Amino acid sequence: MQACVKIDDTIPGVEEGLNAGMWTIALAVSGNEVGMALDEWNALPAAAQQAKRERAYARMRQCGAHYVVDTIADVMPCIDAIQARIRRGETP
């Protein structure tokens, strides 16, 4: 399990991965924490987007996620970082 990655957009999902001994990546903007469809998100003013993003990131970090990103499109750098950490002998 220490080489597995749980990607989730909910706090319970991140906690599930942590409890299983996995690396976790939380999706802050595109998921349940923001809770908006893409067209709704895009219609928000930049300041409102940033406020929602900051709140979602804070909540996901608070629950213990190893990495927090906006969307699934932002995951690959985290996977690369996790692979490097595993090569160094780190575990989640």
All heavy atoms as an XYZ file, in Angstrom:
693
protein
N       0.820     -1.202      0.000
C       0.000      0.000      0.000
C       0.864      1.267      0.000
O       0.403      2.305     -0.432
C      -0.934      0.009      1.200
C      -1.979     -1.090      1.197
S      -3.035     -1.097     -0.239
C      -4.173      0.190      0.172
N       2.093      1.160      0.466
C       2.960      2.337      0.554
C       3.387      2.864     -0.808
O       3.913      3.962     -0.904
C       4.188      2.024      1.395
C       3.842      1.703      2.819
C       5.047      1.235      3.614
O       6.071      0.873      3.062
N       4.905      1.242      4.930
N       3.156      2.101     -1.860
C       3.477      2.545     -3.218
C       2.217      2.945     -3.983
O       2.298      3.293     -5.146
C       4.217      1.448     -3.970
N       1.080      2.930     -3.313
C      -0.185      3.286     -3.951
C      -0.533      4.743     -3.665
O      -0.118      5.302     -2.655
C      -1.308      2.396     -3.433
S      -1.116      0.669     -3.869
N      -1.315      5.326     -4.562
C      -1.739      6.717     -4.417
C      -3.259      6.776     -4.483
O      -3.872      6.257     -5.407
C      -1.143      7.600     -5.533
C      -1.611      9.038     -5.380
C       0.375      7.524     -5.542
N      -3.845      7.409     -3.507
C      -5.287      7.645     -3.485
C      -5.519      9.081     -3.922
O      -4.993     10.022     -3.315
C      -5.830      7.419     -2.071
C      -7.254      7.865     -1.838
C      -8.248      6.909     -2.397
C      -9.645      7.309     -1.908
N     -10.670      6.506     -2.436
N      -6.269      9.262     -4.988
C      -6.637     10.586     -5.476
C      -8.120     10.749     -5.224
O      -8.919      9.918     -5.659
C      -6.325     10.726     -6.981
C      -4.842     10.484     -7.244
C      -6.757     12.108     -7.479
C      -4.481     10.363     -8.713
N      -8.490     11.811     -4.520
C      -9.894     11.972     -4.164
C     -10.236     13.448     -4.044
O      -9.356     14.282     -3.824
C     -10.199     11.253     -2.849
C     -11.635     10.760     -2.778
O     -12.541     11.609     -2.667
O     -11.839      9.545     -2.842
N     -11.523     13.748     -4.155
C     -11.991     15.129     -4.045
C     -12.826     15.360     -2.792
O     -13.504     16.376     -2.685
C     -12.772     15.528     -5.293
C     -14.086     14.771     -5.433
O     -14.213     13.671     -4.861
O     -14.988     15.281     -6.120
N     -12.764     14.415     -1.860
C     -13.505     14.563     -0.611
C     -12.577     14.331      0.581
O     -11.600     13.578      0.484
C     -14.660     13.547     -0.501
O     -14.127     12.229     -0.418
C     -15.613     13.660     -1.685
N     -12.899     14.945      1.682
C     -12.122     14.732      2.901
C     -12.214     13.276      3.360
O     -11.179     12.669      3.653
C     -12.546     15.732      3.998
C     -12.058     17.134      3.589
C     -12.007     15.324      5.354
C     -12.565     18.255      4.450
N     -13.411     12.663      3.380
C     -13.444     11.243      3.762
C     -12.619     10.364      2.827
O     -11.997      9.393      3.275
C     -14.932     10.888      3.692
C     -15.642     12.183      3.890
C     -14.778     13.217      3.238
N     -12.572     10.688      1.551
C     -11.783      9.909      0.611
C     -10.292     10.025      0.869
O      -9.553      9.038      0.806
N      -9.837     11.229      1.187
C      -8.431     11.427      1.537
C      -8.111     10.682      2.824
O      -7.096      9.981      2.921
C      -8.092     12.930      1.666
C      -6.710     13.127      2.251
C      -8.203     13.622      0.305
N      -8.982     10.798      3.805
C      -8.764     10.090      5.074
C      -8.734      8.582      4.866
O      -7.957      7.881      5.510
C      -9.844     10.493      6.083
C      -9.683     11.922      6.547
C     -10.840     12.430      7.390
O     -11.953     11.829      7.338
O     -10.650     13.440      8.082
N      -9.546      8.080      3.963
C      -9.544      6.658      3.638
C      -8.159      6.233      3.128
O      -7.620      5.217      3.559
C     -10.603      6.396      2.567
C     -10.660      4.989      2.046
C     -11.695      4.870      0.945
O     -11.485      5.447     -0.139
O     -12.704      4.194      1.188
N      -7.594      7.022      2.217
C      -6.260      6.721      1.714
C      -5.207      6.779      2.806
O      -4.333      5.905      2.890
N      -5.275      7.776      3.646
C      -4.316      7.903      4.745
C      -4.416      6.704      5.687
O      -3.395      6.138      6.094
C      -4.558      9.207      5.513
C      -4.255     10.496      4.751
C      -4.792     11.704      5.516
C      -2.769     10.638      4.472
N      -5.639      6.327      6.023
C      -5.846      5.193      6.925
C      -5.365      3.881      6.326
O      -4.998      2.957      7.062
C      -7.320      5.086      7.318
C      -7.748      6.201      8.242
O      -6.937      6.788      8.959
N      -9.019      6.528      8.213
N      -5.338      3.800      5.003
C      -4.866      2.594      4.328
C      -3.346      2.590      4.157
O      -2.779      1.614      3.686
C      -5.533      2.470      2.963
N      -2.693      3.699      4.539
C      -1.243      3.789      4.404
C      -0.777      4.187      3.022
O       0.345      3.871      2.631
N      -1.630      4.895      2.288
C      -1.317      5.322      0.926
C      -0.882      6.781      0.889
O      -1.180      7.552      1.797
C      -2.557      5.189      0.035
C      -3.180      3.834     -0.002
S      -4.808      3.915     -0.766
C      -4.474      3.054     -2.267
N      -0.199      7.133     -0.179
C       0.021      8.536     -0.492
C      -1.331      9.106     -0.923
O      -2.153      8.387     -1.507
C       1.018      8.683     -1.628
C       2.380      8.183     -1.285
C       2.899      6.942     -1.572
C       3.407      8.887     -0.591
N       4.176      6.838     -1.092
C       4.522      8.026     -0.484
C       3.500     10.159     -0.047
C       5.701      8.396      0.137
C       4.677     10.537      0.580
C       5.760      9.664      0.670
N      -1.582     10.374     -0.629
C      -2.867     10.963     -1.000
C      -2.668     12.273     -1.754
O      -1.803     13.083     -1.428
C      -3.735     11.235      0.236
O      -3.031     12.101      1.130
C      -4.093      9.937      0.948
N      -3.500     12.440     -2.773
C      -3.559     13.679     -3.541
C      -5.011     14.132     -3.521
O      -5.909     13.393     -3.931
C      -3.093     13.481     -4.994
C      -1.673     12.924     -5.044
C      -3.192     14.809     -5.757
C      -1.203     12.545     -6.443
N      -5.244     15.333     -3.039
C      -6.593     15.872     -2.957
C      -6.852     16.814     -4.126
O      -6.003     17.632     -4.470
C      -6.772     16.632     -1.645
N      -8.025     16.681     -4.724
C      -8.471     17.572     -5.785
C      -9.339     18.648     -5.145
O     -10.451     18.373     -4.712
C      -9.264     16.800     -6.843
C      -8.581     15.583     -7.447
C      -9.512     14.888     -8.429
C      -7.272     15.971     -8.108
N      -8.814     19.850     -5.076
C      -9.491     20.893     -4.316
C     -10.562     21.635     -5.106
O     -11.657     21.876     -4.604
C      -8.466     21.894     -3.789
N     -10.265     22.016     -6.331
C     -11.170     22.895     -7.067
C     -12.209     22.124     -7.869
O     -13.373     22.515     -7.918
C     -10.371     23.850     -7.987
C     -11.295     24.675     -8.869
C      -9.487     24.775     -7.145
N     -11.807     21.034     -8.486
C     -12.717     20.343     -9.406
C     -13.662     19.367     -8.716
O     -14.413     18.673     -9.384
C     -11.912     19.582    -10.465
O     -11.145     18.556     -9.865
N     -13.651     19.337     -7.424
C     -14.455     18.338     -6.741
C     -15.444     18.901     -5.755
O     -15.909     20.031     -5.852
N     -15.723     18.088     -4.766
C     -16.769     18.381     -3.793
C     -16.475     19.573     -2.891
O     -17.407     20.205     -2.407
C     -17.027     17.143     -2.931
C     -17.819     16.109     -3.685
O     -18.895     16.395     -4.165
N     -17.280     14.916     -3.807
N     -15.227     19.873     -2.635
C     -14.929     20.987     -1.725
C     -15.425     22.316     -2.300
O     -15.946     23.137     -1.575
C     -13.445     21.065     -1.409
C     -13.014     20.163     -0.302
C     -13.789     20.358      0.996
O     -13.821     21.478      1.536
O     -14.360     19.381      1.477
N     -15.251     22.537     -3.577
C     -15.794     23.744     -4.212
C     -17.232     23.488     -4.631
O     -18.092     24.344     -4.484
C     -14.911     24.195     -5.397
C     -15.620     25.257     -6.230
C     -13.585     24.735     -4.885
N     -17.502     22.322     -5.178
C     -18.873     21.921     -5.487
C     -19.546     22.690     -6.599
O     -20.746     22.946     -6.525
N     -18.777     23.038     -7.613
C     -19.349     23.806     -8.720
C     -19.024     23.138    -10.048
O     -17.943     22.582    -10.215
C     -18.774     25.225     -8.742
C     -19.030     26.021     -7.488
S     -18.297     27.661     -7.573
C     -19.545     28.490     -8.525
N     -19.937     23.244    -10.991
C     -19.667     22.804    -12.353
C     -18.660     23.766    -12.980
O     -18.512     24.922    -12.543
C     -20.952     22.798    -13.169
N     -17.953     23.293    -13.998
C     -16.916     24.106    -14.633
C     -17.448     25.435    -15.142
O     -16.812     26.474    -14.946
C     -16.255     23.321    -15.775
C     -15.129     24.028    -16.513
C     -13.996     24.420    -15.559
C     -14.609     23.159    -17.654
N     -18.619     25.445    -15.745
C     -19.170     26.701    -16.258
C     -19.490     27.680    -15.119
O     -19.293     28.891    -15.259
C     -20.368     26.468    -17.167
C     -21.518     25.757    -16.481
O     -21.292     25.031    -15.491
O     -22.662     25.902    -16.954
N     -19.947     27.155    -13.999
C     -20.202     28.009    -12.832
C     -18.898     28.585    -12.299
O     -18.815     29.768    -11.956
C     -20.889     27.217    -11.719
C     -22.265     26.720    -12.075
C     -22.810     25.772    -11.022
O     -22.061     24.891    -10.536
O     -24.002     25.907    -10.698
N     -17.869     27.728    -12.213
C     -16.552     28.159    -11.745
C     -15.996     29.249    -12.646
O     -15.511     30.281    -12.177
C     -15.606     26.959    -11.691
C     -14.199     27.295    -11.376
C     -13.166     27.386    -12.247
C     -13.648     27.617    -10.086
N     -12.003     27.725    -11.589
C     -12.282     27.874    -10.266
C     -14.187     27.705     -8.809
C     -11.441     28.213     -9.214
C     -13.345     28.050     -7.761
C     -11.997     28.294     -7.965
N     -16.062     29.021    -13.945
C     -15.531     29.992    -14.905
C     -16.276     31.315    -14.880
O     -15.709     32.347    -15.234
C     -15.537     29.413    -16.319
C     -14.495     28.335    -16.500
O     -13.482     28.302    -15.805
N     -14.738     27.428    -17.429
N     -17.529     31.303    -14.446
C     -18.326     32.525    -14.376
C     -17.997     33.377    -13.144
O     -18.358     34.555    -13.095
C     -19.813     32.186    -14.384
N     -17.288     32.803    -12.184
C     -16.945     33.549    -10.967
C     -15.854     34.570    -11.245
O     -14.938     34.309    -12.030
C     -16.429     32.603     -9.881
C     -17.410     31.694     -9.176
C     -16.663     30.807     -8.188
C     -18.476     32.501     -8.466
N     -15.899     35.704    -10.568
C     -14.773     36.639    -10.644
C     -13.515     35.986    -10.053
O     -13.606     35.089     -9.198
C     -15.218     37.820     -9.767
C     -16.693     37.657     -9.579
C     -16.990     36.203     -9.742
N     -12.360     36.426    -10.499
C     -11.086     35.841    -10.058
C     -10.948     35.849     -8.534
O     -10.462     34.887     -7.944
C      -9.918     36.558    -10.715
N     -11.370     36.917     -7.890
C     -11.251     37.008     -6.428
C     -12.115     35.948     -5.740
O     -11.694     35.350     -4.739
C     -11.641     38.404     -5.949
N     -13.289     35.697     -6.267
C     -14.158     34.672     -5.683
C     -13.574     33.282     -5.913
O     -13.623     32.431     -5.014
C     -15.556     34.767     -6.278
N     -13.008     33.049     -7.103
C     -12.343     31.771     -7.357
C     -11.206     31.561     -6.369
O     -11.058     30.479     -5.805
C     -11.784     31.726     -8.784
C     -12.804     31.530     -9.855
C     -12.166     31.478    -11.232
O     -11.001     31.825    -11.423
N     -12.943     31.045    -12.213
N     -10.399     32.591     -6.169
C      -9.250     32.464     -5.270
C      -9.694     32.186     -3.833
O      -9.092     31.358     -3.143
C      -8.363     33.711     -5.334
C      -7.059     33.576     -4.582
C      -6.194     32.436     -5.101
O      -6.254     32.059     -6.268
N      -5.375     31.868     -4.229
N     -10.740     32.833     -3.389
C     -11.238     32.605     -2.027
C     -11.719     31.161     -1.865
O     -11.402     30.503     -0.861
C     -12.367     33.580     -1.708
N     -12.455     30.665     -2.839
C     -12.925     29.278     -2.777
C     -11.756     28.302     -2.858
O     -11.727     27.288     -2.164
C     -13.933     29.006     -3.887
C     -15.277     29.674     -3.659
C     -16.270     29.319     -4.739
C     -17.631     29.917     -4.458
N     -18.285     29.358     -3.282
N     -10.773     28.596     -3.720
C      -9.590     27.742     -3.857
C      -8.833     27.672     -2.531
O      -8.470     26.591     -2.068
C      -8.674     28.287     -4.954
C      -7.380     27.495     -5.132
C      -6.489     28.088     -6.217
N      -7.024     27.778     -7.534
C      -7.533     28.673     -8.371
N      -7.573     29.961     -8.049
N      -7.988     28.306     -9.552
N      -8.585     28.814     -1.906
C      -7.837     28.852     -0.648
C      -8.553     28.067      0.450
O      -7.919     27.343      1.214
C      -7.599     30.297     -0.217
C      -6.577     31.005     -1.083
C      -6.430     32.483     -0.767
O      -7.053     32.973      0.216
O      -5.697     33.160     -1.514
N      -9.866     28.199      0.521
C     -10.633     27.468      1.536
C     -10.521     25.958      1.289
O     -10.295     25.184      2.218
C     -12.096     27.890      1.507
C     -12.936     27.163      2.546
C     -14.417     27.578      2.452
N     -15.206     26.877      3.442
C     -15.666     25.627      3.304
N     -15.410     24.941      2.221
N     -16.387     25.066      4.256
N     -10.675     25.548      0.036
C     -10.602     24.123     -0.290
C      -9.211     23.567     -0.008
O      -9.074     22.479      0.563
C     -10.984     23.895     -1.753
N      -8.172     24.300     -0.392
C      -6.805     23.844     -0.122
C      -6.574     23.704      1.380
O      -5.986     22.721      1.836
C      -5.783     24.816     -0.719
C      -5.346     24.477     -2.122
C      -6.224     24.579     -3.195
C      -4.050     24.062     -2.387
C      -5.825     24.286     -4.485
C      -3.633     23.760     -3.675
C      -4.524     23.871     -4.721
O      -4.122     23.566     -5.998
N      -7.032     24.689      2.147
C      -6.835     24.644      3.598
C      -7.519     23.422      4.207
O      -6.940     22.730      5.043
C      -7.356     25.927      4.236
N      -8.736     23.145      3.792
C      -9.468     21.995      4.343
C      -8.789     20.684      3.967
O      -8.684     19.774      4.794
C     -10.926     22.026      3.880
C     -11.717     23.140      4.576
C     -13.168     23.194      4.152
N     -13.861     21.925      4.086
C     -14.416     21.287      5.122
N     -14.330     21.799      6.337
N     -15.059     20.152      4.944
N      -8.328     20.575      2.734
C      -7.674     19.335      2.302
C      -6.326     19.142      2.994
O      -5.972     18.027      3.363
C      -7.491     19.328      0.781
C      -8.791     19.233      0.019
S      -9.684     17.707      0.423
C     -10.711     17.524     -0.994
N      -5.601     20.220      3.196
C      -4.325     20.114      3.930
C      -4.594     19.753      5.383
O      -3.866     18.959      5.979
C      -3.556     21.423      3.832
C      -2.906     21.631      2.489
C      -2.014     22.863      2.487
N      -1.451     23.066      1.173
C      -1.631     24.149      0.442
N      -2.360     25.158      0.894
N      -1.080     24.242     -0.741
N      -5.624     20.352      5.959
C      -5.954     20.095      7.360
C      -6.292     18.625      7.597
O      -5.976     18.076      8.647
C      -7.128     20.977      7.785
C      -7.480     20.867      9.241
C      -8.618     21.796      9.627
O      -9.444     22.175      8.799
N      -8.659     22.168     10.887
N      -6.897     17.972      6.616
C      -7.237     16.559      6.810
C      -6.029     15.657      6.579
O      -6.110     14.452      6.820
C      -8.420     16.139      5.942
S      -8.055     15.800      4.225
N      -4.912     16.223      6.118
C      -3.680     15.451      6.031
C      -3.225     15.046      4.650
O      -2.278     14.263      4.521
N      -3.861     15.535      3.599
C      -3.459     15.169      2.242
C      -1.980     15.482      2.033
O      -1.490     16.530      2.450
C      -4.292     15.925      1.214
N      -1.271     14.555      1.401
C       0.149     14.780      1.115
C       0.338     15.878      0.072
O       1.301     16.642      0.139
C       0.798     13.487      0.610
C       0.829     12.418      1.640
N      -0.066     11.376      1.644
C       1.640     12.232      2.704
C       0.206     10.582      2.668
N       1.227     11.079      3.337
N      -0.564     15.922     -0.893
C      -0.519     16.917     -1.960
C      -1.939     17.402     -2.218
O      -2.887     16.630     -2.091
C       0.038     16.318     -3.266
C       1.465     15.839     -3.126
C       1.738     14.547     -2.706
C       2.530     16.690     -3.389
C       3.042     14.103     -2.545
C       3.836     16.252     -3.240
C       4.086     14.962     -2.815
O       5.378     14.534     -2.665
N      -2.069     18.671     -2.586
C      -3.359     19.236     -2.960
C      -3.171     19.971     -4.281
O      -2.236     20.763     -4.428
C      -3.896     20.214     -1.885
C      -5.272     20.739     -2.284
C      -3.953     19.554     -0.509
N      -4.047     19.685     -5.233
C      -4.005     20.319     -6.549
C      -5.405     20.784     -6.928
O      -6.384     20.371     -6.314
C      -3.440     19.361     -7.621
C      -1.990     18.993     -7.322
C      -4.293     18.115     -7.758
N      -5.473     21.605     -7.959
C      -6.775     22.093     -8.415
C      -7.621     20.981     -9.023
O      -8.766     20.780     -8.646
C      -6.610     23.199     -9.456
C      -6.273     24.558     -8.859
O      -6.075     24.665     -7.635
O      -6.202     25.531     -9.643
N      -7.055     20.254    -10.023
C      -7.829     19.276    -10.788
C      -6.978     18.044    -11.087
O      -5.764     18.047    -10.882
C      -8.301     19.859    -12.134
O      -7.185     19.983    -13.010
C      -8.984     21.212    -11.966
N      -7.608     17.038    -11.650
C      -6.903     15.815    -12.028
C      -5.800     16.122    -13.049
O      -4.797     15.409    -13.105
C      -7.903     14.743    -12.552
C      -7.254     13.369    -12.621
C      -8.491     15.142    -13.888
C      -7.078     12.700    -11.310
N      -5.950     17.165    -13.814
C      -4.940     17.546    -14.807
C      -3.628     17.956    -14.148
O      -2.582     17.981    -14.813
C      -5.463     18.678    -15.685
N      -3.644     18.245    -12.859
C      -2.461     18.719    -12.134
C      -1.763     17.624    -11.326
O      -0.849     17.908    -10.556
C      -2.873     19.850    -11.174
C      -3.595     20.974    -11.893
O      -3.061     21.464    -12.897
O      -4.704     21.339    -11.450
N      -2.165     16.382    -11.498
C      -1.699     15.289    -10.650
C      -0.295     14.781    -10.999
O       0.462     14.383    -10.108
C      -2.733     14.132    -10.681
C      -2.163     12.847    -10.137
C      -3.971     14.536     -9.915
N       0.077     14.760    -12.269
C       1.325     14.102    -12.668
C       2.576     14.622    -11.954
O       3.417     13.808    -11.548
C       1.501     14.139    -14.184
C       0.603     13.135    -14.897
S       0.576     11.456    -14.196
C       2.257     10.938    -14.409
N       2.748     15.915    -11.729
C       3.921     16.336    -10.952
C       3.933     15.743     -9.536
O       5.004     15.448     -8.994
C       3.805     17.856    -10.920
C       3.027     18.196    -12.149
C       2.037     17.064    -12.296
N       2.772     15.541     -8.963
C       2.690     14.918     -7.637
C       3.120     13.455     -7.711
O       3.838     12.977     -6.825
C       1.271     15.013     -7.083
S       0.650     16.684     -6.895
N       2.685     12.758     -8.736
C       3.076     11.355     -8.919
C       4.595     11.268     -9.057
O       5.238     10.411     -8.441
C       2.374     10.735    -10.143
C       0.855     10.746     -9.980
C       2.911      9.336    -10.436
C       0.310      9.864     -8.878
N       5.169     12.186     -9.846
C       6.628     12.211    -10.003
C       7.314     12.450     -8.659
O       8.310     11.800     -8.326
C       7.045     13.293    -11.002
C       6.588     12.986    -12.421
O       6.307     11.807    -12.742
O       6.508     13.953    -13.215
N       6.782     13.374     -7.868
C       7.362     13.671     -6.557
C       7.241     12.480     -5.620
O       8.173     12.166     -4.869
C       6.681     14.902     -5.952
N       6.103     11.802     -5.665
C       5.911     10.619     -4.831
C       6.890      9.524     -5.226
O       7.507      8.888     -4.359
C       4.448     10.126     -4.906
C       3.529     11.128     -4.199
C       4.302      8.726     -4.315
C       2.053     10.927     -4.470
N       7.067      9.316     -6.509
C       8.029      8.306     -6.966
C       9.434      8.630     -6.466
O      10.163      7.734     -6.027
C       8.004      8.189     -8.484
C       6.764      7.510     -9.001
C       6.703      7.467    -10.511
O       7.253      8.314    -11.204
N       6.013      6.461    -11.030
N       9.814      9.891     -6.511
C      11.130     10.295     -6.004
C      11.233     10.044     -4.502
O      12.268      9.577     -4.009
C      11.390     11.766     -6.323
N      10.181     10.320     -3.783
C      10.186     10.092     -2.335
C      10.298      8.603     -2.018
O      11.017      8.213     -1.096
C       8.930     10.692     -1.710
C       8.924     12.217     -1.780
C       7.640     12.812     -1.279
N       7.605     12.758      0.182
C       6.635     13.299      0.907
N       5.630     13.933      0.317
N       6.676     13.215      2.219
N       9.594      7.783     -2.781
C       9.677      6.330     -2.574
C      11.099      5.847     -2.852
O      11.640      5.035     -2.092
C       8.642      5.596     -3.464
C       7.231      5.882     -2.942
C       8.921      4.096     -3.498
C       6.108      5.411     -3.862
N      11.722      6.366     -3.915
C      13.109      5.969     -4.212
C      14.056      6.346     -3.085
O      15.057      5.675     -2.867
C      13.565      6.603     -5.530
C      13.019      5.901     -6.773
C      13.711      6.377     -8.033
N      13.519      7.782     -8.335
C      12.491      8.283     -8.996
N      11.539      7.499     -9.452
N      12.405      9.581     -9.215
N      13.748      7.423     -2.365
C      14.574      7.830     -1.231
C      14.255      7.033      0.041
O      14.827      7.268      1.090
C      14.385      9.325     -0.952
C      14.993     10.231     -1.991
C      15.019     11.690     -1.542
N      13.718     12.223     -1.191
C      12.906     12.887     -2.018
N      13.263     13.095     -3.263
N      11.748     13.366     -1.593
N      13.270      6.150     -0.059
C      12.918      5.337      1.094
C      11.808      5.893      1.950
O      11.492      5.346      3.002
N      11.192      6.968      1.523
C      10.105      7.559      2.307
C       8.835      6.726      2.151
O       8.618      6.063      1.140
C       9.832      8.994      1.832
C      10.957      9.955      2.130
C      10.605     11.371      1.697
O       9.470     11.839      2.021
O      11.447     12.010      1.054
N       8.023      6.787      3.160
C       6.708      6.153      3.138
C       5.665      7.185      3.539
O       5.996      8.184      4.196
C       6.654      4.947      4.089
O       6.953      5.392      5.422
C       7.638      3.871      3.696
N       4.425      6.920      3.162
C       3.381      7.913      3.526
C       3.144      7.986      5.023
O       3.478      7.135      5.779
C       2.138      7.387      2.810
C       2.468      6.074      2.242
C       3.917      5.833      2.398
